[in-house]
């Protein structure tokens, strides 16, 4: 309900928020993402496509160029052949998110950004999210395993813009009966 309220606030034009939802694998984070997405379907108004909530999967070993490319792909925007720079892709992504009136972005598996050997340094990834939030006044919800907290630890400006992390743990693995 807290995340649903954040999305409703974003759709109503309130200030952007950045949310962090962490939990171990197999606890239902993806089901929660799909519930939030289904509650805010894409529509067409006067022939104009509106995507109020966009789910963006983050692939392992993502690079700086692939961050905006992932958002464009989630929107179904055709991508030009090789040769686009990170800045060009970022600007195209901003333009497309404005055109589709996207108010909230949900990043699935955002913890891939802070895996060992990641191609985007955590501080730079944090700057990217901060810049995106500031440029569009867009709410973002980042989902991942608990290691995602490192993204916020590495970037104080992102951390200051974010709400307290939400842990999605329907069980306590330290308790043997719940572990079973």
C-alpha positions, 0 to 999 in steps of 0.5 A: 500500500505504501508503494501504491500511494507513492505511485498515486502521488506521482500520478497526481503531480506531487514531488518525486520520490525514490524508493528502495525495496529489498528482499531475498530471492523468491519472496515475491518482489516480482509479483509485487512489481506486476501488481503495481504495474497492472494497477496502472495500465497503459492507455491512449488518450486522443491517440496519444500513448500514456504509460503512467508506470513503466517496469524496466528490467536491469540486466546483469553486467549492465553498462552506462549505455545500456541504462537508458537503452533498457528504459527505451526498450521497456517503452518499446521504442525502436533503437537506432543502430550502434554509435549512439552515445550515453548522452544522446540515449539519455536525452532520447529516453527523457524525451520519450518518458515525457511524451508517454507522460510516465510518472513512475519507473520501477527498476527490477533487479536494480541490485545488478548495478552493485554486483561484483564486477559491475560495469557501472560504478555504484556512485555513477549509477546513483548519479544517473538515478538522481539526474533522472529523478531531478530532470523529470520529477519522476518517482522511481522504485528500485527493487533488488536483493539486499546488496542494492543498499550499496547503491545508496551507501555509495551516493549521499545525494541519492540517499538523501532523496530516497525514502527509508528502504523497505524490506520485503521479507515475509519470513525471518530466515533466522527462525528455524520454523520460518526457515522451513 
